[in-house]
């Protein structure tokens, strides 16, 4: 009985929690210059197929305004997303190329700004080291919030439960 339970745990899809953070660069329509700052995202995911996973995410970002137009801001957003494995890049299946995207709603917590839709999409390269539960990654995303468009580069760590 114990062996059967261990096999089911090993075969059953494992939910995961991930954290990523890095620089973001924003260009807002009607505002000169490019704002920049840190972005952090935490997500909880669940595999829905061998090559796909659904997730819920929470993100926070702080934007330093461009020098020409002062007005720093902070934003918190939450939503849903998905990851899709496009290719395995090595014969041992330790390196993968994923498409990653999500949509949600952003709430300004400091500075000028209004509530509005937020989304991201991009490519994620992952590496699974010798510990099977952990995955390291590097993601490049296009990010949109209301009338601002930007780019983020996010190193990440994901752990399966």
N, C-alpha and C positions, 0 to 999 in steps of 0.2 A: 504494500500500500504506500509506504514512504517513497519507494522508487517511482511509482506512478505520479505521485504528487510532485516530486522533484522534476520529472520530465515535463509535466504540464506547466510548471513555473518557467522552465527553460524555453519552452516552445511558445507560450502565451505572449501576446504583444505586451510590451512594457511601456507604461506612461513615462514621460520624461519631464525634467525641468531644465530650462536653459537660461543663461544670463549672457548678455552681450553689451558691450559699451565701447564708445570711441567717438571720434570727432564727427560733427555734422556741419555742413555749410549750406546756408539758406539764401535764396534770392527772392525777395518779395516784390510783387508787381506794385508799381507806384512808389517804390522806395529805392533810392540810389544805393549802390554798393551791395556787398555780400556780408551777411551776418554769420557768425560761427560760434561753436560751443560744444559741450559734451552732450551725448545722448546715451541713455542706458535703457535696455529692454530686458524684461523678465517674461518668460513664456512657459506655459504648461502645455505639453503636447501629448497626443495619443495616436499611435499608428492605426490608420484605417485600411491600409493595404501594405504589401511588401515594400512598395516604393513611394508611399504617400503617408502624410501625417497631418492631422488637424490640430490647431492649437488656439489657446486664449493667451493674449499678451497684454502687458502693462508697460508703458514707457514713460520716461521723463526726459525732458531736454531743457537746457538753458541756452539762450541765444544772446550773445553780445552783439549789439547793433553795429552796423558799419559806422566808421568815424564821421561820415557826412550827415548822418541822421541818428542822433542818440536815442536810446529807448530800449534798454535790455528787457528780455522777457524770459519767463519760465513756463513750461507747458507740461501737463500730465495728460496721457491718452490711454485708452483701453480699447480692445477690439478682438476680432478673431482673424485667424490666418491659416495658411497651409504651406507645407513643404512637399516638393515633388522631386524624387531622385531621378536625375536625367542620365547620369552615366557613372559607372565605377571606373576609376582612373588607374587602377593597378590590379594585377592578377589575384592578389590576396583579399580584395574588396575592403581595404582599409581606408582608401581615399575615394571620396565621392563628390560629385558635382550636383548641387541641388538648385532648384528654383524656389524662392521663398517670397511670400507676399502676404499682405494683410490689409484690412480696412477697419476703421473704428471711429471714435469720436474724441476730439481733443478739447481740453479745458485749460485756459490760461490761469495760472496761479499767481503770477506776478507780472507787472508791466502792462502795457496796452495790449489789446487783443480781445477777440470774442471767441466763443465756443464755435466749433466747426468740425467738419469731417477731416480725418487724417488717414493716410494710407502709405504703404511702402511696398516696394517690390525690387527684387534683385537676385544676384547669384551668390551662392554660398558654397565654399569648398571646405570639406570636412576631412579630418584625419582621426582614425580610431587607434589610439596607442594600445599597448599591451593589456590595459585594463578594459575589458569589453563594455562595461557600463558607461564609460566616459568617452566623449567625442570633443575634439578641439576643432574650431572652425575660424574662417575669415570670410566676412560677408561684405559685399558692396551693394548698397541700396540707393534707389531713387526714393525720395521722401516728399510727400505733399501734405500741407496743412493749410486749409482755406485757400488764400491766394499766394502762398509761398511754395516754392519748389526748391529742393535741395538734394544733396548727396551725403551719404554717411558711409564710413568704413568702420566695421565693427568686428573685432576679435570676439570669439564666443567660446563658452564651455557648456556642454550639455551632459546631464547625468540621467540614466534610466533608473527607475525605482526597483 
